[in-house]
Amino acid sequence: MNAFELLDTLNRHSVGVRVDGDRLRLEAPREVLTPELLADLKLHKEQLIAILTGTDPDTITRRPPSDGPLPLAYAQRQLWFLDRLSPGNPFYNNPVAFDIAGALDVAALTWALTEVVRRHEALRTVFADVDGEPCQVVRPAGPVALPVTDLGGLPDAERRRRAAEAVEADARAPFDLATGPLLRSSLLRLADDEHRWLLNVHHTVADGWSIGILIGEVTTLYAAYARGAASPLAELPIQYPDYALWQRRHLEGGELDRQLAYWTKALAGAPALLALPTDRPRPAVQRYRGDCHGIVVDADVLRGLREIGRAGDATLFMTLMATLSVLLWRYSGQDDVSVGTPFANRNHREVEGLIGHFINTVVIRNRLHPGEPFTALLADVRRHLLDAYAQPDLPFEQLVDALKPERHTSYSPLFQVMLVLQNIPRGQLELPGLALRPLSSSTGAAKFDLSVEAAEHPDGLHLTFEYNTDLFEPPTVARMADHFVRLLGQVAAAPSTPVGALRLLGPAERRRQVVDWNRTERPVTASSLVERFEAAARRHPDRLAVAGAGGRLDYATLDRRANRLAHALIARGCGRTRSSACTRTGRWSWSSRSSAC
């Protein structure tokens, strides 16, 4: 929520708030001030003080009319360069798909999409290269195509197969940032009352929060157009290019230097690579091939995790970050762990309902000590995140330039593992007379070695592990996900457990590794030591048998010397049933005599 919504929330809960110098004073029951609310208060403190004192100069305003190219926001610029390095790669696609049951009004859906694209300049933007420098170009509004592919005449199995293939193909089809459009939508007609709606937007013009806005506006407009009404949506006060211009002004002066100073100090000396054990060698150049594995943390554990957060004034995300750091430490053996996470960066009321790419990636660095309780690690993670919330605007690429980490084409700089807690608003999946069911789709790509995405649902916490298939096999990631869930369960049950005492292995896996895989016993034959030595001499006569200060003997030489001594003893009346005393007089006599006796 932004600062204005935060004030609304405080008013609804009858929380008194006043400014005391550079502090905010609150009057409220303790149970109202949840960790999440306190974190939001710290994040928006300066803006809240400015609003309450009437001195907020940091308002985003509409730019003067112009048809010329516009500068990119910093986050857009980073994605533009990544696209130039790996053109045609779908890893920054934002695909969604829905099954729609009922009598769909295709014309109303088309008009709704057209109106959303008209409302939001970001969805009409392409990116021009002017002397090597990217610029935004906003195209005029026009009708949006919604092609319909009729699969209704196919046999059921063939129809379902073709529909599933179409979802995957659309998710993985690339966008051209220079020519656009950077939004596409299509329909599959499966029957008269059954359709599949595919929607895909490139990340440069729409982040995850924006997808929720887009779907919400489409459903609102469809409901109006289907009954012949006009759009009920108010015009937007600003557009995304206005934000891009404001961002540059905002970071001018000392603000950029202030945030840069914090981040360079926080990440100085951090390891360049988190060396997770992989199933295959890391390719020399990242190919961004990926897949996903899903798992669910049950509702009881989720409740326990929330309780731990409340006890430590921490959010659920902070608890997940601390637990993931434990998992990565146990897998890598590194007690200095850096994890990336996206910040929404929607701190102004004007951009709350705006489609665009606002998120900024920050790096959270945690150090682990095996003897400390998990609650102490959680307190450290909480402090790191609250500090990061206070400086969320530094462009990631500028941080990389300042730190100058060891760069390699085989992995991303500063971090290789990302954690995301999805708390973005999703549009209401309701259309009049229709039932919508969201479908899963995958781009078949992975931006990092590993990304863990968490989303709260009524039945628990849904986790998605997106992983680089050049590095990891599916069973490895499934086992890693199981270990993460097991750690979360232990943390929820006993948060004071020392970090080093948290167990990754369940009883069955522990028995397999400790007992089953260590069954190395073999039946012992009744053969004597001499027979076993002679068998070894026959198998590999040239191998080293003994070595010492006097030299080295192979099996063949040692066997010959032992046989000569054995024949000499037999000639003197010694046999198997008689004992013979041997004394050491030469360098190798003891080995020879042991074999001969």
Secondary structure, DSSP 8 states (H G I E B T S, - for coil): --HHHHHHHHHHTT-EEEEETTEEEEE--GGGS-HHHHHHHHHTHHHHHHHHHT-------------S-B---HHHHHHHHHHHHSTT-GGGEEEEEEEEES---HHHHHHHHHHHHHH-GGGGEEEEEETTEEEEEE---------EEE-TTS-HHHHHHHHHHHHHHHHH----TTT--SEEEEEEEEETTEEEEEEEEETTT--HHHHHHHHHHHHHHHHHHHTT--------S--HHHHHHHHHHHTTTHHHHHHHHHHHHHHTT--S------SS---SS---BEEEEEEEEEHHHHHHHHHHHHHTT--HHHHHHHHHHHHHHHHH--SEEEEEEEE----SGGGTT--S---EEEEEEEE--TTSBHHHHHHHHHHHHHHHHTS--S-HHHHHHHH-----TTS-SS-SEEEEEE-------EETTEEEEEE----SB-SSSEEEEEEEETTEEEEEEEEETTT--HHHHHHHHHHHHHHHHHHHH-TTSBGGG-----HHHHHHHHTGGG-------S--HHHHHHHHHHH-TTSEEEEETTEEEEHHHHHHHHHHHHHHHHHTT--TTS-------SSSHHHHHHHH-
